[in-house]
Amino acid sequence: MEVIPAIDVLGGKCVRLYQGDYERSQTFDENPVAVARRWQAEGATRLHLVDLDGAKAGHPVNLPAIEAIVRAVDVPVQVGGGLRDRSSVASLLNLGVQRVILGTVAVEQPELVSQLCQEFPEQIVVGIDARNGQVATRGWLETSEVQATKLAQQMAKSGATAIIYTDIYRDGTLQGPNLESLRELAGAVEIPVIASGGVSSLTDLLSLLALEPLGVTGAIVGRALYTGEVSLKEALRAIGPGRWQDVPPDFGSSAFA
């Protein structure tokens, strides 16, 4: 199972929000590039970047920081936040980002997601951020009537390579992941699901590992890494480095690129 450090960029700094609230942000480092290098040095096999300014503005804002991170590390980088048109997606992929994460457009323009999945195969991930099972959009500032599970099924049919599921009420709270919702979502689709939000300990990661046979192939960890509740090195030793090519083919679900 892959443990993926999160780097949330707001105003060019590495921050964490509490339940997606921009008014409750905490700065952990002035230099996101240094943070990225640190997680790579500690064994990360992938980095998860979120352009928080972009999510709010509706278009990428922190491109210089994203490009600097991509150039500074050797591991794959996936990026989300404000990607609501083809040009924004293409600009990030041209910078060397391996995978882009689409959120709002999955609800508002599902046909665009389908087109992008065809144009950029294996590079489109759909982020589903939910409050009480309903999908939030536009930087979590709005909540739609769309059910998370139904959206996941639709996006899987459209060709998304993976789903990142975030329970907003758990995000940044260190209260543990929403295992019930993850189990339901993973059971509804045949593509990999990556858990996000609430991880506070190795125990939480082990509980997610129990969902691996259902297709939960990764866990994004944010605040717990920055506060020290979780050591990335210890997590990788306990969970595994996420190198699915080393896993027997009959173990769990298939790998995602």
Residue frames as qw, qx, qy, qz and C-alpha x, y, z in Angstrom:
[[0.000, 0.889, 0.458, 0.000, 0.00, 0.00, 0.00],
 [0.439, 0.431, 0.005, 0.788, 1.30, 3.42, -0.94],
 [0.321, -0.748, -0.354, 0.460, 1.73, 6.11, 1.73],
 [0.404, 0.570, 0.272, 0.661, 1.61, 9.47, -0.03],
 [0.282, -0.431, -0.307, 0.800, 2.72, 12.68, 1.71],
 [0.191, 0.846, 0.461, 0.189, 0.53, 15.72, 1.02],
 [0.341, -0.191, -0.018, 0.920, 1.92, 19.15, 0.28],
 [0.117, 0.836, 0.534, 0.051, -0.78, 21.83, 0.30],
 [0.404, 0.031, 0.071, 0.911, 0.39, 25.15, -1.12],
 [0.038, -0.894, -0.446, -0.026, -1.26, 28.43, -0.15],
 [0.027, -0.992, 0.123, 0.032, 0.43, 31.72, -0.94],
 [0.533, 0.644, -0.520, 0.176, 3.54, 29.82, -1.93],
 [0.207, -0.484, 0.729, -0.437, 3.84, 28.21, 1.52],
 [0.452, -0.083, -0.886, -0.066, 3.26, 24.68, 2.76],
 [0.397, -0.230, 0.356, -0.814, 0.12, 24.75, 4.92],
 [0.141, -0.267, -0.953, -0.030, -2.64, 22.54, 6.27],
 [0.409, -0.321, -0.119, -0.846, -6.29, 23.47, 6.55],
 [0.209, 0.069, 0.857, -0.465, -8.77, 22.25, 9.15],
 [0.421, 0.502, 0.733, -0.181, -11.80, 20.64, 7.46],
 [0.427, 0.479, 0.504, 0.579, -11.01, 22.59, 4.31],
 [0.109, -0.944, -0.289, 0.114, -11.48, 25.96, 6.03],
 [0.550, 0.549, -0.052, 0.627, -9.20, 28.60, 4.48],
 [0.242, -0.821, 0.132, -0.500, -9.62, 30.73, 7.60],
 [0.774, -0.544, 0.309, -0.098, -8.12, 27.94, 9.71],
 [0.812, 0.473, -0.268, 0.213, -4.84, 27.37, 7.92],
 [0.632, -0.705, 0.263, 0.185, -1.56, 26.59, 9.63],
 [0.516, 0.754, -0.406, 0.020, 1.77, 27.20, 7.96],
 [0.922, -0.328, 0.155, 0.137, 4.27, 24.38, 8.44],
 [0.640, -0.207, 0.332, 0.661, 7.05, 25.48, 6.11],
 [0.194, 0.782, -0.060, -0.589, 7.83, 28.55, 4.04],
 [0.176, 0.543, -0.688, -0.449, 9.54, 26.41, 1.39],
 [0.902, 0.134, 0.199, -0.358, 7.42, 23.64, -0.24],
 [0.689, 0.545, -0.478, 0.010, 10.42, 22.50, -2.30],
 [0.012, 0.479, -0.780, 0.403, 12.38, 21.71, 0.85],
 [0.694, -0.077, 0.501, -0.512, 9.38, 19.78, 2.16],
 [0.883, 0.376, -0.121, -0.255, 9.17, 17.76, -1.05],
 [0.469, 0.555, -0.659, 0.192, 12.85, 16.90, -0.86],
 [0.317, -0.373, 0.715, -0.500, 12.44, 15.85, 2.75],
 [0.838, 0.068, 0.337, -0.424, 9.60, 13.42, 1.99],
 [0.805, 0.483, -0.337, -0.070, 11.53, 11.95, -0.91],
 [0.197, 0.564, -0.725, 0.342, 14.60, 11.52, 1.29],
 [0.475, -0.227, 0.678, -0.512, 12.46, 9.68, 3.84],
 [0.269, -0.004, 0.954, 0.131, 11.27, 7.21, 1.21],
 [0.541, 0.514, 0.321, -0.583, 8.13, 8.63, -0.40],
 [0.438, 0.094, 0.763, 0.466, 7.36, 6.99, -3.75],
 [0.094, 0.622, 0.539, 0.560, 4.84, 9.68, -4.76],
 [0.095, -0.218, -0.345, 0.908, 3.90, 13.21, -3.69],
 [0.038, 0.704, 0.691, 0.160, 0.41, 14.70, -3.55],
 [0.180, -0.089, -0.058, 0.978, 0.30, 18.46, -4.23],
 [0.060, 0.764, 0.642, 0.027, -2.74, 20.67, -3.83],
 [0.181, 0.233, 0.083, 0.952, -2.82, 24.24, -5.13],
 [0.078, -0.581, -0.697, 0.414, -5.19, 25.69, -2.53],
 [0.090, 0.502, -0.038, -0.859, -5.13, 29.13, -4.14],
 [0.173, 0.103, -0.729, -0.654, -5.98, 27.48, -7.43],
 [0.099, -0.387, -0.916, 0.030, -8.86, 25.52, -5.95],
 [0.011, 0.650, 0.459, -0.605, -10.39, 28.76, -4.73],
 [0.101, 0.536, -0.248, -0.801, -9.65, 30.76, -7.89],
 [0.793, 0.447, 0.321, -0.261, -10.70, 28.09, -10.37],
 [0.723, 0.640, -0.215, 0.150, -7.37, 27.96, -12.18],
 [0.824, -0.127, -0.219, 0.506, -3.77, 27.08, -11.25],
 [0.124, -0.982, 0.048, -0.133, -2.08, 29.79, -9.19],
 [0.519, -0.717, 0.452, 0.110, 1.05, 28.24, -7.69],
 [0.885, 0.458, -0.060, 0.057, 2.61, 26.99, -10.92],
 [0.274, 0.750, -0.531, 0.285, 6.13, 28.25, -10.04],
 [0.481, -0.471, 0.653, -0.347, 6.10, 26.27, -6.78],
 [0.926, 0.135, 0.296, -0.192, 4.70, 23.18, -8.51],
 [0.730, 0.628, -0.242, 0.114, 7.31, 23.32, -11.27],
 [0.007, 0.716, -0.618, 0.325, 10.09, 23.80, -8.72],
 [0.706, -0.283, 0.575, -0.300, 8.94, 20.74, -6.79],
 [0.927, 0.347, 0.116, -0.086, 8.68, 18.58, -9.91],
 [0.549, 0.710, -0.381, 0.223, 12.21, 19.57, -10.90],
 [0.195, -0.676, 0.597, -0.386, 13.56, 19.00, -7.39],
 [0.674, -0.208, 0.656, -0.267, 12.41, 15.40, -6.88],
 [0.143, 0.274, -0.862, -0.402, 12.67, 12.13, -8.77],
 [0.200, 0.276, 0.919, -0.200, 9.41, 10.56, -7.61],
 [0.005, -0.504, -0.651, -0.567, 6.06, 10.97, -9.42],
 [0.053, 0.199, 0.366, -0.908, 4.01, 14.01, -8.48],
 [0.014, -0.581, -0.751, -0.313, 0.24, 14.31, -8.69],
 [0.064, -0.089, -0.167, 0.980, -1.41, 17.72, -8.52],
 [0.045, -0.662, -0.722, -0.194, -4.91, 19.03, -7.94],
 [0.173, -0.616, -0.320, 0.699, -6.58, 22.36, -7.28],
 [0.230, 0.704, 0.011, -0.672, -8.49, 24.54, -9.72],
 [0.127, -0.179, 0.799, 0.560, -8.09, 22.30, -12.78],
 [0.468, 0.497, 0.564, -0.465, -11.29, 23.04, -14.64],
 [0.625, 0.712, -0.068, -0.313, -10.28, 23.17, -18.32],
 [0.940, 0.250, 0.026, 0.231, -8.05, 21.37, -20.77],
 [0.394, 0.760, -0.268, 0.441, -5.37, 24.06, -20.90],
 [0.436, -0.712, 0.423, -0.354, -4.82, 23.92, -17.14],
 [0.946, -0.144, 0.291, -0.014, -4.45, 20.14, -17.26],
 [0.808, 0.497, -0.018, 0.317, -2.08, 20.27, -20.23],
 [0.103, 0.855, -0.327, 0.389, 0.05, 23.00, -18.62],
 [0.630, -0.586, 0.466, -0.208, 0.69, 20.86, -15.56],
 [0.952, 0.084, 0.271, 0.111, 1.44, 17.72, -17.53],
 [0.601, 0.714, -0.114, 0.341, 3.86, 19.74, -19.65],
 [0.202, -0.826, 0.423, -0.312, 5.67, 20.73, -16.44],
 [0.361, 0.318, -0.861, 0.163, 6.36, 17.07, -15.73],
 [0.570, -0.152, 0.515, -0.622, 3.48, 16.35, -13.35],
 [0.036, -0.061, 0.980, 0.188, 2.66, 12.66, -13.70],
 [0.112, -0.523, -0.831, -0.153, -1.04, 12.77, -12.83],
 [0.149, -0.228, 0.067, -0.960, -3.59, 15.55, -12.43],
 [0.028, -0.362, -0.863, 0.350, -6.56, 15.48, -10.09],
 [0.209, -0.315, -0.372, -0.848, -9.93, 16.76, -11.25],
 [0.002, 0.267, 0.785, -0.559, -12.66, 17.60, -8.77],
 [0.322, 0.464, 0.271, -0.779, -15.22, 20.29, -9.56],
 [0.409, 0.353, -0.507, -0.671, -15.38, 19.47, -13.28],
 [0.084, -0.037, -0.995, -0.042, -16.28, 15.87, -12.46],
 [0.158, 0.515, 0.707, -0.457, -19.57, 17.22, -11.12],
 [0.258, 0.702, 0.115, -0.654, -20.10, 20.19, -13.41],
 [0.526, 0.630, -0.393, -0.415, -18.57, 18.94, -16.68],
 [0.782, -0.204, 0.589, -0.010, -18.36, 15.13, -16.62],
 [0.808, 0.563, 0.158, 0.075, -18.07, 15.03, -20.40],
 [0.208, 0.879, -0.406, 0.136, -14.83, 17.05, -20.16],
 [0.542, -0.516, 0.656, -0.098, -13.39, 14.49, -17.75],
 [0.873, 0.220, 0.436, 0.005, -14.21, 11.73, -20.23],
 [0.593, 0.793, -0.078, 0.117, -12.48, 13.64, -23.02],
 [0.067, -0.825, 0.537, -0.163, -9.39, 14.26, -20.90],
 [0.751, -0.279, 0.593, -0.071, -9.21, 10.61, -19.87],
 [0.847, 0.446, 0.267, 0.110, -9.11, 9.67, -23.55],
 [0.404, 0.866, -0.201, 0.215, -6.54, 12.34, -24.42],
 [0.027, 0.659, -0.652, 0.375, -4.30, 11.73, -21.39],
 [0.883, -0.193, -0.392, -0.173, -4.70, 8.03, -20.52],
 [0.785, -0.226, -0.425, 0.390, -3.51, 6.93, -17.07],
 [0.339, 0.154, -0.229, 0.899, -2.91, 10.55, -16.08],
 [0.360, -0.440, -0.114, -0.815, -6.37, 11.63, -14.91],
 [0.263, -0.225, -0.840, 0.417, -7.35, 11.03, -11.30],
 [0.311, -0.632, -0.344, -0.621, -10.69, 12.18, -9.93],
 [0.139, 0.059, -0.653, 0.743, -10.79, 13.68, -6.47],
 [0.445, -0.570, -0.548, -0.420, -14.09, 13.14, -4.68],
 [0.124, 0.112, -0.550, 0.818, -14.39, 15.29, -1.57],
 [0.418, -0.485, -0.657, -0.397, -17.53, 14.66, 0.42],
 [0.218, -0.196, 0.513, -0.807, -19.56, 16.00, 3.31],
 [0.594, 0.112, 0.611, -0.511, -22.00, 13.40, 4.64],
 [0.596, 0.216, 0.752, 0.178, -21.69, 11.48, 1.40],
 [0.437, 0.852, 0.289, -0.015, -22.38, 14.49, -0.86],
 [0.699, 0.194, 0.125, 0.677, -19.68, 15.86, -3.14],
 [0.155, -0.865, -0.080, 0.471, -18.21, 19.28, -2.37],
 [0.645, 0.520, 0.254, 0.500, -16.86, 21.48, -5.17],
 [0.189, 0.847, -0.003, 0.496, -15.00, 24.74, -5.83],
 [0.248, 0.445, -0.577, 0.638, -12.34, 24.36, -3.18],
 [0.314, -0.317, -0.841, 0.306, -14.86, 22.75, -0.81],
 [0.100, 0.070, 0.207, -0.971, -16.75, 26.04, -0.66],
 [0.649, 0.057, -0.129, -0.748, -19.92, 24.51, -2.14],
 [0.362, -0.052, 0.920, -0.137, -21.73, 21.20, -1.59],
 [0.400, 0.089, -0.583, -0.701, -23.58, 19.57, -4.47],
 [0.806, -0.066, 0.232, -0.540, -26.49, 17.13, -4.50],
 [0.730, 0.381, -0.556, -0.120, -24.31, 14.47, -6.13],
 [0.872, -0.440, 0.196, -0.083, -23.64, 11.31, -4.13],
 [0.160, -0.717, 0.653, 0.184, -19.97, 10.35, -3.83],
 [0.590, -0.061, 0.800, 0.087, -20.47, 6.69, -4.73],
 [0.629, 0.653, 0.419, -0.050, -22.49, 7.45, -7.83],
 [0.231, 0.920, -0.271, -0.165, -19.93, 9.98, -9.01],
 [0.371, -0.523, 0.750, 0.163, -17.13, 7.45, -8.47],
 [0.664, 0.243, 0.704, 0.061, -18.94, 4.91, -10.62],
 [0.499, 0.844, 0.173, -0.093, -19.51, 7.47, -13.36],
 [0.034, 0.876, -0.456, -0.155, -15.88, 8.57, -13.36],
 [0.552, -0.274, 0.774, 0.143, -14.63, 4.98, -13.43],
 [0.661, 0.507, 0.551, 0.059, -16.70, 4.40, -16.56],
 [0.308, 0.944, -0.039, -0.109, -15.28, 7.61, -18.04],
 [0.806, 0.420, -0.233, 0.347, -11.74, 6.23, -17.78],
 [0.258, -0.854, 0.352, -0.283, -10.31, 7.78, -14.60],
 [0.596, 0.341, -0.696, 0.208, -7.20, 5.92, -13.49],
 [0.388, -0.197, -0.743, 0.508, -7.99, 6.25, -9.77],
 [0.322, -0.793, -0.312, -0.412, -10.27, 7.93, -7.26],
 [0.277, 0.132, -0.560, 0.770, -9.01, 10.00, -4.33],
 [0.430, -0.666, -0.534, -0.293, -11.68, 10.05, -1.64],
 [0.193, 0.188, -0.454, 0.849, -11.61, 12.71, 1.07],
 [0.344, -0.712, -0.612, 0.015, -14.04, 12.95, 3.95],
 [0.144, 0.678, -0.068, 0.717, -13.94, 16.70, 4.55],
 [0.597, -0.722, 0.008, -0.350, -15.09, 16.40, 8.15],
 [0.907, -0.325, 0.041, 0.266, -12.03, 14.24, 8.84],
 [0.646, 0.533, -0.045, 0.545, -9.51, 16.28, 6.85],
 [0.201, 0.580, -0.314, 0.724, -6.91, 17.98, 9.02],
 [0.621, -0.597, 0.047, -0.506, -8.58, 16.75, 12.22],
 [0.171, 0.384, -0.871, 0.254, -6.42, 13.70, 13.07],
 [0.666, -0.120, 0.402, -0.617, -9.64, 11.85, 13.95],
 [0.476, -0.036, 0.873, 0.100, -8.99, 8.83, 11.77],
 [0.177, 0.073, -0.635, -0.749, -10.27, 7.97, 8.27],
 [0.699, 0.110, 0.227, -0.669, -13.91, 7.26, 7.51],
 [0.189, -0.210, 0.943, 0.173, -13.53, 3.52, 6.98],
 [0.482, 0.433, 0.718, -0.254, -17.22, 2.87, 6.36],
 [0.450, 0.793, 0.020, -0.410, -17.44, 5.37, 3.50],
 [0.067, 0.618, -0.714, -0.322, -14.18, 4.14, 2.01],
 [0.360, -0.001, 0.933, -0.002, -15.38, 0.54, 2.14],
 [0.520, 0.615, 0.506, -0.309, -18.61, 1.50, 0.39],
 [0.346, 0.818, -0.228, -0.398, -16.88, 3.54, -2.29],
 [0.063, -0.498, 0.830, 0.245, -14.13, 1.01, -2.99],
 [0.437, 0.152, 0.883, -0.080, -16.71, -1.74, -3.27],
 [0.504, 0.696, 0.352, -0.371, -18.62, 0.25, -5.87],
 [0.452, 0.812, -0.300, -0.215, -15.80, 0.68, -8.41],
 [0.971, 0.040, 0.089, 0.217, -13.10, -1.45, -9.99],
 [0.477, 0.667, -0.233, 0.523, -10.39, 1.21, -10.17],
 [0.538, -0.094, -0.534, 0.645, -7.99, 2.00, -7.29],
 [0.299, -0.883, -0.235, -0.274, -9.20, 4.20, -4.45],
 [0.462, 0.229, -0.423, 0.745, -6.79, 6.40, -2.49],
 [0.424, -0.743, -0.504, 0.119, -7.87, 7.40, 1.00],
 [0.288, 0.374, -0.148, 0.869, -7.39, 10.96, 2.21],
 [0.354, -0.590, 0.000, -0.726, -8.28, 12.77, 5.40],
 [0.741, -0.552, 0.039, -0.380, -8.02, 12.05, 9.09],
 [0.874, 0.074, -0.393, 0.278, -4.98, 9.75, 9.29],
 [0.312, -0.867, 0.230, -0.315, -3.42, 10.32, 12.71],
 [0.547, -0.537, 0.637, -0.085, -1.36, 7.21, 13.48],
 [0.124, 0.300, -0.908, -0.264, 0.12, 3.98, 12.24],
 [0.324, 0.245, 0.858, -0.314, -3.00, 2.31, 13.60],
 [0.505, 0.627, 0.162, -0.571, -5.08, 4.34, 11.15],
 [0.333, 0.567, -0.625, -0.421, -2.83, 3.27, 8.30],
 [0.076, -0.103, 0.991, -0.022, -3.10, -0.36, 9.32],
 [0.452, 0.431, 0.630, -0.462, -6.88, -0.04, 9.36],
 [0.501, 0.664, -0.183, -0.524, -6.70, 1.26, 5.79],
 [0.089, 0.420, -0.875, -0.225, -4.39, -1.59, 4.85],
 [0.383, 0.157, 0.876, -0.247, -7.22, -3.94, 5.82],
 [0.558, 0.643, 0.284, -0.442, -9.25, -2.38, 2.99],
 [0.026, -0.544, 0.647, 0.534, -6.54, -3.06, 0.43],
 [0.289, 0.123, 0.925, 0.215, -8.25, -6.20, -0.94],
 [0.322, 0.732, 0.549, -0.242, -11.25, -3.99, -1.79],
 [0.524, 0.623, 0.263, 0.518, -9.05, -1.70, -3.86],
 [0.223, -0.973, 0.062, -0.001, -7.87, 0.95, -1.38],
 [0.872, 0.240, -0.074, 0.421, -4.32, 1.06, -2.70],
 [0.422, 0.322, -0.210, 0.821, -3.00, 4.25, -1.12],
 [0.361, -0.798, -0.431, 0.219, -3.32, 6.68, 1.75],
 [0.278, 0.662, -0.054, 0.694, -2.57, 10.39, 1.58],
 [0.583, -0.577, -0.402, 0.406, -1.17, 11.68, 4.86],
 [0.195, 0.776, 0.040, 0.598, -0.92, 15.37, 5.68],
 [0.323, -0.810, 0.189, -0.452, -1.12, 16.99, 9.09],
 [0.903, -0.418, 0.094, 0.013, 0.03, 13.88, 10.98],
 [0.811, 0.245, -0.039, 0.530, 3.35, 13.95, 9.13],
 [0.201, 0.694, -0.097, 0.685, 3.88, 17.63, 9.85],
 [0.519, -0.708, 0.172, -0.447, 3.02, 17.38, 13.55],
 [0.094, 0.482, -0.846, 0.207, 5.03, 14.20, 14.06],
 [0.773, -0.099, 0.403, -0.480, 2.13, 11.92, 14.96],
 [0.943, 0.253, 0.212, 0.046, 3.22, 9.77, 12.02],
 [0.273, -0.624, 0.570, 0.460, 6.80, 9.18, 10.91],
 [0.710, 0.528, -0.252, -0.392, 6.96, 8.55, 7.17],
 [0.263, 0.469, -0.843, 0.022, 9.90, 6.18, 7.59],
 [0.303, -0.047, 0.861, -0.405, 8.02, 4.14, 10.20],
 [0.686, 0.386, 0.247, -0.565, 4.84, 4.19, 8.12],
 [0.601, 0.542, -0.505, -0.299, 6.69, 2.85, 5.09],
 [0.079, 0.314, -0.931, 0.170, 8.23, 0.09, 7.18],
 [0.419, 0.121, 0.739, -0.513, 4.84, -0.86, 8.60],
 [0.654, 0.522, 0.267, -0.478, 2.73, -0.52, 5.47],
 [0.719, 0.208, 0.508, 0.426, 5.18, -0.99, 2.64],
 [0.212, -0.393, 0.223, 0.866, 6.68, 1.43, 0.12],
 [0.536, 0.623, 0.214, -0.527, 3.87, 1.16, -2.39],
 [0.134, 0.481, -0.719, -0.484, 5.95, -0.64, -4.99],
 [0.824, 0.149, 0.289, -0.464, 3.18, -2.75, -6.43],
 [0.682, 0.499, -0.508, -0.171, 5.43, -4.41, -8.99],
 [0.133, 0.377, -0.863, 0.310, 6.96, -6.35, -6.07],
 [0.578, -0.045, 0.543, -0.607, 3.58, -7.65, -4.88],
 [0.251, 0.081, 0.945, 0.195, 2.37, -11.11, -5.98],
 [0.220, -0.115, -0.484, -0.840, -0.34, -10.78, -8.65],
 [0.453, -0.451, -0.739, -0.214, -2.96, -12.55, -6.53],
 [0.345, -0.383, -0.538, 0.667, -2.59, -10.14, -3.62],
 [0.061, 0.604, 0.275, -0.745, -5.23, -7.43, -3.40],
 [0.538, 0.780, 0.271, -0.172, -6.24, -5.26, -6.34],
 [0.732, 0.406, 0.155, 0.524, -4.22, -4.30, -9.37],
 [0.420, -0.387, -0.047, 0.819, -1.67, -1.51, -9.30],
 [0.324, 0.910, 0.258, -0.025, -2.20, 1.94, -10.68],
 [0.675, 0.392, 0.006, 0.625, 0.45, 3.73, -12.68]]
